Amino acid sequence: MRLGPVDLEARVAVVAEIGNNHEGDLDVARALVDAAAAAGCDAVKLQALTASGLVGPADPARVAQLRSYELGVEGYRELCRRGRAHGMAVGVTPLAIGMIDALAGEADFWKVASGDNDHMPMLDRLAGAGPPVVISSGGADLGAMRAAVERLAGAEVCVLHCVSAYPTPDDDANLRAIPVLADALGVTVGYSDHTLGIAAAPLAVALGARAIEKHITLDRGRTTFRDHALSADPSDMAALVRAVRQAEAMLGDGDPGVRRSEAGSLPGMRRSVCAARDLPAGHVLTADDLTWLRPGGGVAPGDEGALLGRRLARDVAAGMPVGPADLGG
């Protein structure tokens, strides 16, 4: 599966979630895209918001807050293009169905927020909208996520394990759900991280996550808006990227054979069959005549049978290797 230029089979994608941390300021949104690129992120993710397409009028204060966060279709288009100009993949969460058509052609992938993983009309639209779909599992059990994935049939799907608690307590992160989702759903899996700090990301990679999504902010203390506190600032995001790359490197390819870095050490680590005492020429070798000492390169332990009962053609000093060249005809 690919997210824009990133092949998730070959590389774990680090996705910087801007969300509403711009708080309606397009200049801040631009700076967040730039900060994600500078931190080494593979992708940036936007929430395409219209208040009227997300919440009803019963809570006018909430409507007003969300309306103040809107950036407009042209603003979201500009940010998508800015992200791609940095070489990043760009994802869009359409928080109103109308945003799917409005931003078609701009998104490298669609993202379904946890709150909409049961929004079947939206899933139906995204299933036929072309780009891959990333969907968070927050607030859903395995049956609900199976239903969502089935509804997205025809689209490439990545399911992000997610806990919709802001922030998520460490003892509720439940990272062991990552391989469970992969096995049960048969799709690419990742992790949407709402914990404090960056420790969860490399652990998620070790458990099989192929995409890591983390909120990004310019300053965790910027305002009292909830998401800033659980976000990574530019320095932390760069550290998260490094931690993910280190985890990838340490996980390796799974081949249990000899690694390149250890090959040069093996002769000094291994043992050879050696004389347990001074042995004169003409002596017939018995098991009591032999011991096993470093370095390797001679007759290997376990191959003593090739020597036992054979007559030495020359003297062998104690501790020296005993091999075919020391034997008579």
TORLOSE-138395 format. One record per residue (C-alpha): x, y, z; residue in one letter. Coordinates in Angstrom, 3 decimals. Last residue first. Layout:
N
        c1        c2        c3  type
         X         Y         Z     A
...
***
This chain:
329
        c1        c2        c3  type
    48.797   -41.420     5.920     G
    49.919   -39.569     8.990     G
    47.989   -36.773    10.640     L
    49.026   -33.207    11.454     D
    47.695   -31.761     8.170     A
    44.261   -33.225     8.967     P
    43.949   -31.000    12.041     G
    44.993   -30.541    15.630     V
    45.069   -26.943    16.808     P
    47.695   -25.962    19.370     M
    46.914   -25.893    23.103     G
    49.597   -28.362    24.056     A
    52.232   -28.777    21.350     A
    51.689   -31.047    18.370     V
    54.583   -33.287    17.275     D
    54.421   -34.727    13.778     R
    52.715   -37.413    11.680     A
    50.110   -38.045    14.349     L
    48.301   -41.375    14.133     R
    44.511   -41.494    13.697     R
    42.183   -43.237    16.140     G
    40.178   -40.085    16.729     L
    40.804   -37.317    14.207     L
    37.749   -37.350    11.903     A
    35.604   -38.205    14.912     G
    36.554   -34.884    16.466     E
    34.049   -33.104    14.193     D
    31.772   -31.950    17.027     G
    33.890   -28.946    17.863     P
    35.208   -27.589    14.557     A
    38.529   -28.648    13.062     V
    40.461   -25.433    12.568     G
    39.187   -21.952    11.817     G
    38.086   -21.033    15.306     G
    40.105   -19.138    17.857     P
    39.635   -20.288    20.578     R
    40.041   -23.584    22.378     L
    38.481   -27.051    22.430     W
    40.263   -30.023    24.000     T
    41.762   -33.259    22.711     L
    44.076   -35.994    23.951     D
    41.454   -37.563    26.213     D
    39.316   -38.356    23.159     A
    42.098   -40.554    21.764     T
    44.745   -39.827    19.125     L
    47.370   -42.385    18.186     V
    50.807   -40.932    18.925     H
    53.385   -41.308    16.144     G
    54.651   -37.743    16.515     A
    54.458   -36.617    20.117     P
    51.474   -34.918    21.800     L
    51.998   -32.087    24.285     D
    48.762   -31.726    26.218     R
    45.035   -31.131    25.512     A
    45.823   -30.739    21.809     A
    43.296   -28.577    20.026     C
    39.895   -28.888    18.299     V
    38.927   -25.355    17.230     S
    36.698   -22.822    18.941     R
    34.515   -19.935    17.767     R
    34.459   -16.350    19.046     M
    37.674   -15.169    17.400     G
    36.671   -16.647    14.063     P
    33.163   -15.105    14.410     L
    34.111   -11.475    14.930     S
    34.406   -10.549    11.254     G
    30.942   -11.931    10.508     A
    29.255    -9.925    13.273     E
    28.484    -6.720    11.358     S
    27.372    -8.583     8.232     R
    24.735   -10.529    10.112     R
    24.821   -14.318    10.353     V
    21.400   -15.880     9.801     G
    18.151   -15.236    11.670     P
    16.578   -13.442     8.678     D
    13.922   -11.161    10.208     G
    14.618    -8.275     7.851     D
    15.778    -5.725    10.397     G
    13.830    -4.743    13.515     L
    16.713    -2.532    14.645     M
    16.628    -0.428    11.482     A
    12.879     0.080    11.673     E
    13.113     1.006    15.359     A
    15.882     3.501    14.603     Q
    13.764     5.056    11.854     R
    10.821     5.334    14.248     V
    12.987     6.899    16.948     A
    14.453     9.404    14.481     R
    10.977    10.420    13.322     V
     9.872    10.793    16.940     L
    12.902    12.979    17.693     A
    12.008    15.236    14.749     A
     8.447    15.403    16.061     M
     9.759    16.255    19.524     D
    11.739    19.208    18.195     S
     8.851    20.446    16.051     P
     6.333    20.198    18.921     D
     4.606    16.868    19.381     A
     0.944    17.052    20.286     S
    -0.840    15.956    23.466     L
    -0.829    19.443    25.022     A
    -1.714    21.223    21.774     H
    -4.839    19.120    21.211     D
    -6.843    20.597    24.089     R
    -6.923    24.240    23.023     F
    -5.622    26.134    26.088     T
    -3.281    28.151    23.918     T
     0.329    27.950    22.640     R
     1.593    25.808    25.499     G
     2.370    22.823    23.299     R
     4.097    25.156    20.828     D
     4.335    24.787    17.044     L
     1.988    21.843    17.154     T
     1.996    18.393    15.584     I
    -0.453    15.572    16.199     H
     0.979    12.089    15.714     K
     0.184     9.446    13.097     E
     2.468     6.430    12.788     I
     2.141     4.252     9.703     A
     3.368     0.695     9.138     R
     2.547    -0.530    12.654     A
     3.836    -4.072    13.190     G
     4.409    -4.463    16.921     L
     7.939    -3.059    16.722     A
     6.523    -0.019    14.942     V
     4.053     0.500    17.781     A
     6.897     0.378    20.295     L
     8.780     2.959    18.218     P
     5.753     5.310    18.379     A
     4.672     4.826    22.002     A
     7.647     6.643    23.541     A
     6.889     9.939    21.803     I
     5.450    12.091    24.547     G
     1.898    12.192    25.870     L
    -0.361     9.561    24.379     T
    -2.714    10.351    21.503     H
    -0.949     8.218    18.908     D
    -2.702     7.032    15.768     S
    -1.112     3.675    15.046     Y
    -0.732     1.652    11.881     G
    -2.174    -1.363    10.131     V
    -2.168    -2.665     6.567     T
    -5.120    -4.953     5.965     V
    -6.054    -8.561     6.718     G
    -8.734    -7.584     9.213     L
    -8.197   -10.130    11.984     A
    -4.439   -10.573    11.700     D
    -3.662    -6.891    11.268     A
    -6.096    -5.833    13.980     L
    -4.571    -8.313    16.437     V
    -1.071    -7.183    15.465     P
    -1.933    -3.606    16.502     I
    -4.065    -4.468    19.546     A
    -0.873    -5.116    21.504     R
    -0.491    -1.338    21.615     L
    -3.142    -1.073    24.318     N
    -2.698     2.678    24.921     A
    -4.793     2.391    28.099     D
    -1.946     1.978    30.588     D
    -0.127     4.921    29.052     D
    -3.129     7.192    29.548     P
    -4.489     8.582    26.257     T
    -4.496    12.380    26.124     P
    -7.068    13.070    24.801     Y
    -8.852     9.713    24.847     A
    -9.977     8.270    21.549     S
    -7.723     5.221    21.582     V
    -6.403     4.437    18.116     C
    -5.163     1.481    16.106     H
    -4.871     2.850    12.606     L
    -6.480     0.804     9.846     V
    -4.950     1.135     6.378     C
    -7.258     0.511     3.445     V
    -6.842     0.276    -0.320     E
   -10.311     0.880    -1.711     A
   -12.561    -1.646    -3.413     G
   -14.247    -2.725    -0.210     A
   -14.600     0.273     2.127     L
   -17.786    -1.132     3.636     R
   -15.915    -4.332     4.455     E
   -13.309    -2.298     6.294     V
   -16.007    -0.524     8.282     A
   -17.784    -3.768     9.170     A
   -14.497    -5.320    10.318     R
   -13.864    -2.209    12.377     M
   -17.236    -2.572    14.084     A
   -16.615    -6.227    14.821     G
   -13.179    -5.486    16.246     L
   -14.489    -2.898    18.669     D
   -14.849     0.785    17.912     A
   -14.281     3.892    20.030     G
   -11.035     4.746    18.254     G
   -10.323     2.550    15.219     S
    -8.857     5.154    12.890     S
    -9.286     4.862     9.125     I
    -6.767     5.441     6.347     V
    -8.316     5.304     2.890     V
    -6.318     4.964    -0.311     P
    -7.068     7.382    -3.171     P
    -9.853     6.699    -5.694     G
   -13.154     8.075    -4.402     A
   -15.171     4.874    -4.669     G
   -14.681     3.567    -1.159     A
   -14.646     7.161     0.082     L
   -18.285     7.706    -0.815     R
   -19.422     4.478     0.818     D
   -17.358     5.263     3.903     L
   -19.090     8.629     4.173     M
   -22.536     7.031     3.918     P
   -21.446     4.407     6.476     M
   -20.419     6.812     9.216     H
   -19.329     4.093    11.682     D
   -15.635     5.018    11.549     N
   -16.751     8.650    11.701     D
   -15.761     9.603    15.249     G
   -12.506     7.711    14.818     S
   -11.535    10.037    11.987     A
   -11.544     8.736     8.427     V
    -8.436     9.770     6.512     K
    -8.307    10.128     2.760     W
    -5.085     9.627     0.848     F
    -2.999    11.517    -1.676     D
    -5.517    14.332    -1.321     A
    -5.703    17.206    -3.821     E
    -7.443    15.419    -6.694     G
   -10.797    15.494    -4.961     A
   -10.770    18.348    -2.458     L
   -14.235    19.782    -3.064     A
   -15.704    16.385    -3.941     D
   -14.667    14.865    -0.631     I
   -15.289    18.120     1.238     M
   -19.019    17.781     0.645     G
   -19.056    14.754     2.929     I
   -18.163    16.965     5.884     A
   -15.289    16.196     8.234     L
   -13.252    15.234     5.174     P
    -9.989    14.070     6.764     T
    -7.282    14.868     4.235     V
    -3.927    13.223     3.698     G
    -0.911    14.735     1.981     V
     2.189    12.755     1.023     A
     5.359    14.735     1.568     M
     7.816    15.969    -1.048     G
     7.899    19.522     0.343     H
     5.902    20.712    -2.675     A
     3.393    18.001    -1.769     R
     2.773    19.633     1.591     G
     2.368    23.077     0.056     R
    -0.070    21.715    -2.500     R
    -2.244    20.234     0.219     C
    -1.978    23.452     2.216     L
    -3.149    25.537    -0.739     E
    -6.093    23.228    -1.321     R
    -7.058    23.460     2.342     Y
    -7.012    27.262     2.168     G
    -8.998    27.245    -1.065     E
   -11.657    25.055     0.521     V
   -11.996    27.315     3.539     G
    -9.741    27.527     6.586     L
   -12.384    26.800     9.215     E
   -11.205    27.001    12.825     Y
   -13.449    29.951    13.760     S
   -16.440    27.959    12.542     R
   -15.476    25.207    14.959     L
   -15.571    27.580    17.918     Q
   -18.854    29.144    16.815     A
   -20.512    25.753    16.360     V
   -19.288    24.670    19.776     R
   -20.733    27.785    21.379     A
   -23.993    27.315    19.467     P
   -24.561    23.822    20.852     D
   -28.017    22.810    19.549     A
   -27.094    24.066    16.061     P
   -25.855    20.700    14.786     G
   -22.243    19.669    14.382     V
   -20.027    18.548    11.472     L
   -21.223    19.895     8.146     G
   -22.230    23.264     9.601     S
   -18.813    23.607    11.192     A
   -17.012    23.099     7.913     T
   -13.723    21.344     8.341     L
   -11.110    19.734     6.163     A
    -8.848    18.156     8.753     Q
    -5.328    18.009     7.389     L
    -2.667    15.289     7.424     K
     1.024    15.641     6.664     V
     3.174    12.883     5.273     A
     6.655    11.430     5.334     D
     7.812    13.477     8.315     C
    11.443    14.564     8.398     G
    11.152    17.235    11.096     A
    11.624    19.975     8.482     A
     8.653    18.627     6.518     A
     6.404    18.635     9.572     A
     7.595    22.149    10.450     A
     6.728    23.411     6.967     D
     3.218    21.990     7.203     V
     2.867    23.532    10.676     L
     4.089    26.911     9.392     A
     1.448    26.859     6.662     R
    -1.224    26.079     9.236     A
     0.053    28.948    11.392     V
    -0.262    31.295     8.428     D
    -3.752    29.948     7.760     L
    -4.912    30.860    11.267     D
    -8.129    28.982    12.051     G
    -6.969    27.350    15.275     E
    -3.780    26.112    13.546     H
    -3.840    23.151    15.938     N
    -7.089    22.101    14.267     N
    -5.833    18.804    12.923     G
    -2.204    19.181    11.929     I
    -1.543    15.443    12.063     E
     2.071    14.748    11.131     A
     2.251    11.324     9.485     V
     5.338     9.177     9.934     V
     5.226     6.506     7.250     A
     6.970     3.226     8.020     V
     9.029     2.255     5.002     R
     9.266    -0.635     2.543     A
     5.822    -2.208     2.721     E
     4.339     1.195     3.430     L
     5.496     2.477     0.036     D
     5.642     6.253     0.452     V
     5.285     8.433    -2.655     P
     1.592     9.157    -2.057     G
     0.510     6.858     0.733     L
     1.223     3.490    -0.822     R
     0.000     0.000     0.000     M
***
